[in-house]
Amino acid sequence: MNTDDYQIVLPLAFTDWGLPEHIQVDRDPVLREAKSQSPFPGRLHLWLLALGVNLRFGRPHQPRDQAMTERSHQLWEAQVLAGQRYTTWDDLYLALRQRRDFLNHHLPCASLDGQPPLQAFPQALYSGRSYRPEWEADLLDLNRVWSYLAHGRWFRQSSKVATFSLGGQVYSIGQPWQSQQIEITFDASDQHLLCFNDVGEPVRRLPIKGITKEALMGDLAPYVNLPMFQLHLPFEWEDFRVLRLFDTMVSRLNDN
């Protein structure tokens, strides 16, 4: 799966369950640069950060860290996909949702004293942080990204024409810094990369590239237009917050 695939699947989950505080992940190249010893976060990682979702990376060469996820993949393969043929995406999606609801709401678990998972842990049904695709631009906060990058430190070898690559973007550091080891940090106050030579002397300040709300969101059309998404009124996140506040106040008055 690539970033665009995840930006279809994850909004489906967020719409149902709300935005989580964190997601347990492996070290997939879609989340971070694969060929560097000091990898820069990928667009998918930065998008999740901007939504306020932190990633917990599994330890290198420790498959047990992802054991629950891998077991879940095997379960879905055996119970929904194996030996089945679906003629449309909607048919597959319906089958997956029906099986998910059965497993979570109705199937007794021995490890939970015979209770279904969401009966034993009803708080897992909803994170408390609402998400809808039409709100995404309002939910994204680039300050979360800047804060994260401010703790980063990256090392790159500049090319023969004095350029280096970071996060899929090419930067020119200029003469005479060709073919040299460069250390890079990030200044959150003005969103600039700070470049240092091999003895720690500052040599360049470069504005960071490719990190805007539009760039992080990618193409919204593939999932906003999917048939399982029903856009709701109000369309604006701020308007919805006002309605939620009003509903909460009315509920409390009724309780009293």
Secondary structure by P-SEA (a helix, b strand, c coil): ccaaaaaaaaaaaaaacccccbbbbcccccccccccccccccaaaaaaaaacbbbbbccccccccaaaaaaaaaaaaaccccccccccaaaaaaaaaaaaaaacccbbbccccccccccccccccccccccccccccccccaaaaaaaaccbbbbbbbccccccccccbbbbbccccccbbbbbbbbcccbbbbbbccccccccccccccccccccccccccccccccccccccccaaaaaaaaaaaaaaaaaaac
